[in-house]
Amino acid sequence: MTSPITTERQGDILVITSNNPPVNALGAAVRQGLDAAIKELNDDDSLKAAVIRCEGRTFFAGADITEFGKPMQEPGLPTVVDTIEASEKPVVAAVHGTALGGGCEVALACHYRIAVPSAKFGLPEVKLGILPGAGGTQRLPRVAGVQFALELAAKGDPVSAKAAQAAGLVDRLAGEDSLTADAIAYARKMADARPLPRASEKPVTVEPGVFDDFRKANAKRMRGFDAPAEIIAVIEETVGKPYAEGVQRERNGFMKLIMGTQSAAMRHIFFAERKAAKIDDVPEDTQLRPIKRVGVIGAGTMGGGISMNFLSAGIPVTIVEMAQDALDRGTGVMRKNYEGSAAKGRMTAEQVEGAMGLLKPTLNFDDLSECDLIIEAVYENMDVKKEIFGKLDTIAKPGAILASNTSYLNIDEIASATNRPGDVVGMHFFSPANVMKLLEIVRGAKTDKDVLATVMDVAKKIKKVAVVAGVCYGFIGNRMLMPRQIEANKLLMEGASPQQIDKVHVEFGMPMGPFQMGDLAGVDIGWHRDPNRVESIRDQLCAEGRWGQKKGAGFYDYDEKRNPSPSPRVAEIIAEWREKTGTPQHDVTDEEIVERTLYTMVNEGAKILQEGMAQRASDIDVVWIYGYGWPVYRGGPMFWADTVGLKTVVAGLEKHGFEVAQLLRDKVEKGERFN
Ligand code: 3HC
């Protein structure tokens, strides 16, 4: 087998090139090749220095994640980086694309680093539930300071080459198109400079309070995660200690994390997200339909948010409303949102104008005839949607994709209002649509394969994570939300408080519990709007104007800053309803809340799978991570069920008298897992 690492002599400089598509992951063959190349450099007196560069779209994007959990093949990455650094002759890292994780650690082990301005540097291991395990926690603080190292390693977001240069991680910038030549020239210039700058030998100092301040400032985003705390601890405990000691502490931390459930869950999601983009019976080379202009019907919260995705990606949008004031209000909100981003420094004023300049607001439905993809985002009513699709059928250009943003309704029935059901598909965005990453693509019985392939591609362009769902009430996400909501309400009647139920969910790692979510979304959503018709706790709340956060009262009371507190009035309402309905009371334990609100979601997920409404269990996990804030360190509901044990889940469901999905029973019988 040929090695992914090749060497070539440019005079007295050895150019070491990696060619390991798609992202030059540092698998065993790459590590062996690098090791051999450094030996070649040092064994040959005619060579004075080396450049390490990569072919393809990126510098090493990290260790090969597919090797994790398998027996390690020598040499390990920690050995390889030490070999590079120990070289008697200078080694220059020539970086383009993304130097991530192990890739960044290779660069840190080189004596000099040159990068193109578009390159990025990062230590994203934390997002896989692990820590930089090839000297990153030791070399980065020495090269770029403790604060910078904490930012990179404990948060995991990459920085630009410019920021890396400012921090000392990059020594010089190369021309965007002349990286290799510039790196060779740089290597030649530094060929005789001694002593060699070795990161592990640099001293590291730290200001008092840095670690505590960092912990405090990032407490919210790190809640529940093991890896960030361990990364901070590794750096804190080893700062000022010799490199060898530090790297041993790093190794211990790495091994602890990689054996843990959180890391397994987060690696699962990394691959699940990428797998979700693949549709089993749609070939990858399916010819896509060109999407040059998008039409959006409805300029409300959803329509506006949906439009912003396309505008931000540089795709023109025609947005249609029925009345001028609604159209003006909608476009006004979009502008305000963009200006808000600009105020936070996330966009420039020119970018705001650029995006808004791509928007064509209109009252004329016929203007949609110029669009290649039309997304309907009006309120949930089948008759209204059918009327719209019937109309679209007469005006949309041949081959245009007709999509509905419905969150529950039957796409096949909507498609039946047209003479082109093959062109009809569901594109279910999650609110706020310009922020939430999830997009459920609902595949109708007749949806054409090239339509599916095209919308999956469009999703990627607008930076969404798309998951394919079949036609069923609520698709994947909202369908699984239903049993949770039903059980939460029943538990309330049987003796639990909203606070207890929400607390169990928040402690589990959800951003909020069912009642907090109800208050945020609006308790009145879907309410019949007749204050005299009071048939449930929720009707009573709505009748009393307790519509949630927007009214300062819902299941909780809220102060002016929307801080919640338990509501005595809600407690009274609940007590009245318990009495009125004669519901038997018992002490509801936290365990029962988990079994009845979370195991039931898993059960529903299993039904979705057995009905073929999701392609794979991991797709369901992706929906819940990106659409509802399920804690990524628990890997989504189906992965979580695997970790709990499917036998335990079935026993819990049976204990409370639920009808257990056949698939779940079959899995237990065969000793299988979902993932
Ligand atoms: N190992 C193995 N496979 C990887 C990989 C890695 N580190 N990174 C990406 N891939 C695979 C993906 O699974 C995908 O495979 P597929 O085509 O079969 O689905 C393929 O490469 C392309 O990946 P993307 O679709 O993500 O390509 P993009 O161009 O959108 O993104 C990227 C490129 C920014 C490099 C992105 O892939 C990424 O973020 N990769 C992970 C980076 C990372 O986490 N590195 C740290 C690894 S852990 C580590 O280094 C430990 C060390 O400290 C010891």
Residues whose N, C-alpha, C, O or C-beta is under 5 A from the ligand:
A	BS01	3HC	P22 V23 A25 A61 G62 A63 D64 I65 T66 T98 L100 G101 G102 P124 E125 L131 P132 G133 A134 R274
